[in-house]
Amino acid sequence: MTNPFETRPAIHAEARKPARTTREWQQMDAAHHLHPFSDMGALNKIGSRVITHAQGVYLWDSEGNKIIDGMAGLWCVNVGYGRKELADVAYKQILELPYYNTFFKTTHPPVIELSQLLSEVAPAGFEHFFYCNSGSEGNDTVIRIVHKFWAAQGKPQKRYFISRHNGYHGSTIAGASLGGMGYMHEQMPSQVPNIAHINQPYWYADGGDQTPEQFALARAQELEAKILEIGADNVAAFIGEPFQGAGGVIFPADTYWPEIQRICRKYDILLCADEVIGGFGRTGQWFAHQHFGFEPDLITMAKGLSSGYVPIGAVGLHRRVADVLMSAGDFNHGLTYSGHPVAAAVAVANIRMLRDDGIVDQVRTDTGPYFQNSLREALAGSPLVGEVHGAGLVAGIQLTKDKATRQRFDDPWGLGNQCRDHCFRNNLIMRATADRMLLSPPLVMTRGEIDELVEKAAHCIGLTARDLGMA
Ligand SMILES: *Cc1c(COP(=O)(O)O)cnc(C)c1O
């Protein structure tokens, strides 16, 4: 495939001329801006990197460094940066109808088009969509829908959610309560009640002598044990990411999801797939649950839904849930910006691009397998790499002290940060979750760009191995 960006006009030189020096930006940032998930005291001592513009799969910082973006922003810029079509759509929509609500017997063309389009790309049975502004709000919405679903059927006591330790479901109070990040829970004395967590299917760390398949099955069966402990009459739903994203791109073995689905059906519990990262082509399928071959009742979407160009999230409801909800009177939930016309219009254009330009197909049939093979080949000889997980254009690289015994380093977070620092210095965006290095580049990445990404990733992992005296 040709690089879709080569034909695009370069950003006007004026726009690239920094309005201020890096130092000025950093000082103002330090003086007034609190960053998410950051230690501001520590960050302000070194100063933030200032990203000024981007094109295709590359970012530029205020020092003029060209950086290859191995993370598509935060797992979201699926169509790549600098898509003029999306800017044009947003511009036109702002002039035509920048805002109107969808509360009071009212609707508008962009939200109608988006709903129709989502029903075309979503799996069979998903015909209804509820909108919000983020993945976190999407999962809040999932909780609201699930409660309403059971209450409408005379089972309001079915109110427990079960999720996983080291799962990520966002950072609103409900999203973080559903999520299993201990470091987030520690700072949240008030959590949403009626949520229980089971262990994650992280074979490399916890699998012991079991095969990945045995281990994944056992971890899935923890769901059954937890349901029996709480009482099936009290359990409303299970929610999970098809593969854990922020938790380290952990792909469970094939035995996992069929067993989770079997247990949910057996005990009459809704199965919710948080597809905020997995959705819109990441694995080469439209949704990651299709990669694993299971059938959820609810799907949370955000990130790739608009390729991050504007904030929007959504929940897709399978017919069996939507039918109940739609015959149960008022659903008392909504956001001022539910179905925001500009966000909806951009999402429509984004999804059409992913579909009609064959971007998702290309990840499935060409660049996805190419990336997975190249990465595994490049890292096979590294003494520091224990395993590579992934499909399509997403991968988790496990760092290890000893490949034979799967021993982990004493300070996994320190190790990951050390590797990430090498990436930073080498103009590569690769994220670390403890001792797993994560890649999730824009879905438009070409084979040539994949070569560069893989080569840089292997180089930075090699530098880390050298620091440790392993290579
Ligand atoms: C990013 C993410 C969220 C939260 O989305 P926000 O838009 O940051 O609120 C929820 N679930 C998963 C799986 C995510 O990766």
The ligand as an SDF file (V2000), in Angstrom:
LIG
                    3D

 15 15  0  0  0  0  0  0  0  0999 V2000
   -8.3420    4.1220   27.9730 C   0  0  0  0  0  0  0  0  0  0  0  0
   -9.2660    3.0730   28.4690 C   0  0  0  0  0  0  0  0  0  0  0  0
  -10.4350    3.3990   29.1670 C   0  0  0  0  0  0  0  0  0  0  0  0
  -10.7420    4.8030   29.5880 C   0  0  0  0  0  0  0  0  0  0  0  0
  -10.9670    5.6470   28.5310 O   0  0  0  0  0  0  0  0  0  0  0  0
  -10.8690    7.2370   28.7870 P   0  0  0  0  0  0  0  0  0  0  0  0
  -11.2740    7.8010   27.4690 O   0  0  0  0  0  0  0  0  0  0  0  0
   -9.4650    7.5210   29.1870 O   0  0  0  0  0  0  0  0  0  0  0  0
  -11.8240    7.5450   29.8620 O   0  0  0  0  0  0  0  0  0  0  0  0
  -11.2950    2.3980   29.4970 C   0  0  0  0  0  0  0  0  0  0  0  0
  -11.0410    1.1300   29.1770 N   0  0  0  0  0  0  0  0  0  0  0  0
   -9.9200    0.7630   28.5270 C   0  0  0  0  0  0  0  0  0  0  0  0
   -9.7150   -0.6580   28.1830 C   0  0  0  0  0  0  0  0  0  0  0  0
   -8.9820    1.7240   28.1790 C   0  0  0  0  0  0  0  0  0  0  0  0
   -7.8620    1.3700   27.5840 O   0  0  0  0  0  0  0  0  0  0  0  0
  1  2  1  0
  2  3  1  0
  2 14  2  0
  3  4  1  0
  3 10  2  0
  4  5  1  0
  5  6  1  0
  6  7  2  0
  6  8  1  0
  6  9  1  0
 10 11  1  0
 11 12  2  0
 12 13  1  0
 12 14  1  0
 14 15  1  0
M  END
$$$$
